Amino acid sequence: MISTRNLSKNFAAFSAVRKVNLEVPQGAVYGFLGANGAGKTTTLKMLMGLLVPTAGEASIGNLDCHKDRLALKRLVGYLPDVPQFPSFLQGREILQMAAELHGQSTRDAKRRASELLEWIGLGMMAAEFADNYSIGLKKRLGLACAIVHDPAVLLLDEPTNGLDPYATRLIRNWIGEMAQKGKTIVLSTHRLDFAEHVCSHLGILHKGELVVQGELQAIRQQRAAGAHLEDIFFALTGAEDAHAIDS
Amino acid sequence: MPSTHNSASTNRILFRFGIRTALRQLTHIKNSEGVIKRAPLIVSWIGFALMSLLGNVSLLRSLTRAYSVEEKLNAMNLGPCTTEACQRLMSPSHVWPQMIQFFWLGLAFFLVTMMVVAVGVPLCRNNYSAEDPDLEWISTFPVRLRTWLAGRLIQKAMLNYYFWLFALPMLVVVALYRNHALYWTLPAAIFVGLVTNIMATSVGVALDMWIQCRLTLKRQRDVRVIASMLGFLIFAVTYFGFRYMEFGYWRTIFDYADVLQNNALIAFVGQLLALEFPGFGPYLTLLLLAVITAGCSILFMEKLLNKGLSVDSGLSPRSTNARRIAPTGKKYWESLPTMMRQELRIVARDRQYAFALLALPLLCLFYLLMPPAARDPSLPPPKFISELMLGAMLVMAYPALNRIHRTPSWVWLLTSSPRPLMDILREQQRFWVVLAGLIMLPGALVIHNLQLWLDPMFDLRYALALAVIGLYAKNVVDVSLVLSMMQTDQTRKHAGPAFMLLSLGPIMTINVSGGEPWTACGMTLLYAGMVLGFHDKARAFEPYVLDPASAPTIPAGLSDGMIAAMLYALLANITFLFVQLFSSMTSIALLWGNLIGGLIALVITQFYFETRQTTDVPRYLGRIRWQDLLLLPLLLTAVLAGGWLWQQQAPGWRFLDWLYFLYERKVAQPPPPLSLLLLAGFIGPLVDEFIFRGLIFRGARTRFGFWVACFGSALLATLCYKPADFGPVLLVGLASGILYHRTKILWPGVLLGIIFNLIRLTWY
């Protein structure tokens, strides 16, 4: 469903992403792991067509992530790491606007916005300005915006960041449901326990390079049967750091 | 999922929500913490409404006089109001050009009113994201000050167009009532302004949304950087456009002397729009100005210059992107000598200084390029030097005030060799704040007013008093508070402007309204509303904290001065208004109004002082030692003798003559004796003691010691009087200073002033 070929992104002399070859099959929940600055967000932004790759290609479905980026936005829902909303608009209005921008009629958009806000737990806060939301609430609203058009593919950048345990569980269950419906989900996260619970596939980025990817079970068996994801992660991204932390 | 998605529908949706966003800003503000909430705008609304209604009533009244057929005929020496003469005067060929002129007059009135009204509005909205390093140079560069004047103010004011919402229906009623084409021009202009405003704001917001939705991050940055540059260019054009016009042209083509006298606001506009160049016709210039200012500034200044840079534009050398992008010019950079690179780095770090340094030569160039042959010889000579000085003051003083806690790079640049000296000076931060304030406020006002031919005394008095109150001494103004505000990231960029607002607000209120009480009432109320209503922003300034529990402990001073000035303006003008309603004699009314208003203001202020929990304000009569009171007759005798001597020896002595030449010309007729007696005999001493001893002397004493404070406050007081009174005022000031110092209360000084003035008025 999603594939990249030698996808790279440089910021002047600094190369944030280096020759990443992603393969995300349809219906997969693909966990994108990596330390801070590993290039997760940059990769997601390139997949979304928000950043122009320095080299390489990326495609989702049949669409090129850069050339067809407008059409892509109809197919893909994107939750940025730090969602930002227009000032002086309420949460409900923002969601409604997002729905309308995706081609829904005003009436449908309103209905959809109400449903989603209730579902995501923002019903009480719907009439509040999005600027006044806490980080967690903004994240919820961002998620609602991302799924307002019921996309086939979801790119979620740190979906659980700033969320309380209830919302985290809600998201976790919802991701499972989406996967069962055949949606493809790519999510980046620092939370290995969350990834372990949710993801069917895994890709680990380290300093801009994809050090491993594949099905979670397969990776586990490759490394050592029954190994924890945490151990695998540290082994792949720099054991010395882990030792340093331990000691 | 329906799929009717196309470009037009997207734009329509963005536009719709853009309008919603724009309209919502009428009732909500974003406070300094970035929280949007319904604002306590009621006082401001009332102020706007009142100002709008009253200001326009008076404007129309003035214009009615200016356009009344009888007076017009007389003024034009067309003889008595015969039918033919009236017909000639009211004929389309005569009226139509006036209509056009009136249209522009209205537009100009609109623009400048908005400028004045909106001084505080940008401060009340936290448009700048606190953590965004890119915005810092905008917020501190003097362009901010000028942008306010040239574009941002107008835009902001337009965004808050309550004023015209109130004005429009009223003007329509008046126009219907007068049933004259002339009266339709103003509402028409306002209507156009309103529609333009709403449209442009919505377009601006929609454009911004469009940029966000449609462009990649990289493109967004590029577009916004270009737009920001364009915005800056437009600002420059607008600024120079203002400077490019000549009051004389207005004056000759459009006889609005009456309006000019009765509405200082319009005089202000005409004169502000005025300087120097007769090459352009006024229509063309104004049209250009209006289009550029109203249209472009809305679109570019606000939405692009301000908001556009809220993404990491790479313009600021501190931004992370800039560091990544910068190496493109690396080779060139490395070829520069080390010393130059260091200096450039400083300039780049505080980019505003680079612009500031650029602005001055540009200004010079502008004047040099102006063809001398194009000048009308009957007009006053170009105010090159004063313009330059004004520019320099604004350019230098504002950043100095605002960024005083940081390295003042322009100082570094100008004096890069004796660095140790500058290090020492830099540690004297307060000195720079005080100096900057002292240079900037009165200096700019004096220069401006001299060249604008407004009444310099009027401005000078309040400018001096308030600027000094606002900036002078530590106990009076808590400079350390301002400095500490500047030193925290959250509040730093607001401190300078907020400080200026607080200092300038009452000055503006009093002066811009001029002799126009309606306008002044509304403006004062507006100002009060802004300060009180937006107390979130003003929270750090103690008097406006509505919740006393959270108030920081600050000595009285700034607040009291501001409140006093505000009260004075409000009450003086209200009384003036009422007196004028019943007397129809403006000069007497002005005096009575000032008199009664001042008295009431003093009583209230005094009451305020008494009830406030301040430590430094002496209010216990029991403190007085009777021995100290013996000083009163002694000093009074000395002052009387000195005053008599002065009267004998130096009747024509003129102090700082150039400050007064216009004033002298204005006071041709003597004021009526009773009100003069009351004003000069009682109110004058009260006000003087209150301001010069109670605030200035008290504050200056803690900082500079007794003698400097005593002489300084007395000298400042002399500036507010006629030069012929220099000696007596100085003597009274010194004596009052001594009395206050000894007795620790103001009343002996007041008494001395009253006795001395009464004797002088009746005997000398």
Interface residues (C-beta under 8 A of the other chain):
Chain A: F11 A12 A13 F14 K45 G49 L50 L51 V52 R69 L70 R74 P86 S87 F88 L89 E93 M97 E100 L101 H102 G103 Q104 S105 D108 F129 D131 N132 H149 D150
Chain B: M1 P2 S3 T4 H5 S9 T10 I13 L14 F17 R20 T21 R24 Q25 H28 K30 G34 V35 I36 K37 V205 M209 C213 R214 T216 L217 K218 N321 R324 I325 A326 P327
